[in-house]
Amino acid sequence: MAAINVKTSSAADWRTERLAQVRALIRKAAPNAVEEAKWKKPSNPAGVPTWSDHGLICTGESYKDKIKLTFADGAAVADPHGLFNASLDGKTRRAIDLREPDSLNEPAFLELVRAAVTLNRGKAEA
């Protein structure tokens, strides 16, 4: 599937690069995941990238100062490496906010995506 670009002022915006990195990791962790652009509107004509495999895995929203990776059922997914750093009070979702200087623990992120897919498959089979 074609990459979904975020609205930016420069061709090589760090948010676009970071979403490309995340996209590649999700493909590696969940090769059957489908990427779609959802929730298109005038202020965000490209929409929000979403990844699904037997249900929504996560979304990748771009903000001025960060990208936010929101896991639909993140509260039910084990996060032994502590990647979730946003939306921690909710009963369902959990998110990872990444700012420009932040690094992403790639092996831990792969585990998190795989755990989300496993959870989705378990719910789909129930």
C-alpha positions in Angstrom: 0.0 0.0 0.0 1.2 3.5 -0.7 2.6 5.6 2.1 0.3 8.1 3.6 1.9 11.5 3.9 1.3 14.0 6.7 0.7 17.6 5.8 4.1 19.3 6.3 5.9 22.5 5.3 9.0 20.7 4.1 9.5 17.7 1.9 11.5 15.7 4.5 9.6 16.5 7.7 10.7 14.4 10.7 7.1 13.3 11.3 6.9 11.8 7.8 10.2 10.0 8.3 9.1 8.7 11.7 5.8 7.4 10.4 7.7 5.7 7.6 9.9 4.0 10.2 6.8 2.9 12.2 5.1 1.7 9.0 8.1 -0.5 8.2 8.1 -1.9 11.7 4.4 -2.7 11.6 4.9 -4.5 8.3 7.7 -6.5 9.8 5.7 -7.4 13.0 2.4 -8.0 11.2 2.9 -8.8 7.6 -0.8 -9.4 7.0 -1.8 -6.0 8.5 -3.8 -3.7 6.2 -3.1 0.0 6.2 -5.9 2.4 5.4 -6.4 6.2 5.7 -9.4 7.0 7.8 -11.1 10.0 9.1 -10.3 12.3 6.2 -11.4 15.9 6.6 -10.5 19.4 5.2 -7.9 20.0 7.9 -6.3 16.5 7.2 -7.2 15.5 3.6 -4.8 12.5 3.7 -6.6 11.1 6.7 -5.1 9.2 9.6 -3.1 6.1 8.9 -4.5 3.0 10.5 -3.3 -0.6 10.7 -5.5 -3.6 11.1 -5.2 -7.3 11.4 -8.3 -9.1 12.7 -9.2 -5.7 14.2 -7.6 -2.3 14.6 -4.0 -2.5 15.8 -3.1 1.2 16.0 -3.4 4.6 14.4 -0.6 7.1 13.6 -1.6 10.7 14.0 0.7 13.6 13.2 0.7 16.7 15.4 2.9 19.8 15.3 5.3 18.5 18.0 4.9 14.7 17.9 3.4 11.7 16.3 0.9 9.7 18.4 0.6 5.9 17.9 -2.7 4.9 19.6 -3.3 1.2 20.2 -7.0 0.5 20.1 -6.9 -2.1 22.9 -3.6 -1.0 24.4 -4.8 -1.4 28.0 -5.2 -5.1 27.4 -1.8 -5.5 25.8 1.3 -6.3 28.0 3.9 -3.5 27.8 6.9 -4.9 29.7 9.2 -2.3 28.2 7.1 0.7 29.1 6.6 2.1 25.6 3.1 3.5 26.3 3.6 7.0 27.6 0.2 8.6 26.8 -3.5 7.9 27.4 -2.5 5.8 30.4 -5.7 6.5 32.4 -8.1 5.1 29.8 -9.7 1.8 30.2 -9.2 0.7 26.5 -6.6 2.7 24.5 -2.9 3.4 25.2 -0.6 5.5 23.1 3.0 6.2 22.4 3.9 9.9 21.8 7.1 10.3 19.9 8.7 13.7 19.6 11.5 14.5 17.2 14.4 13.7 19.5 12.8 10.5 20.9 14.1 7.1 20.1 11.9 4.1 19.6 12.9 0.7 21.1 12.3 -1.2 17.9 12.4 -4.8 19.3 9.9 -3.7 22.1 7.7 -2.0 19.5 7.7 -5.2 17.3 6.6 -7.2 20.4 3.8 -4.7 21.2 2.4 -4.9 17.6 2.5 -8.7 17.7 0.8 -8.7 21.1 -2.0 -6.5 19.7 -2.5 -8.8 16.7 -2.6 -11.8 19.0 -5.2 -10.1 21.1 -7.3 -9.2 18.0 -7.1 -12.7 16.7 -8.3 -14.1 20.1 -11.2 -11.8 20.1 -12.1 -12.6 16.5 -12.1 -16.4 17.3 -14.2 -16.0 20.4 
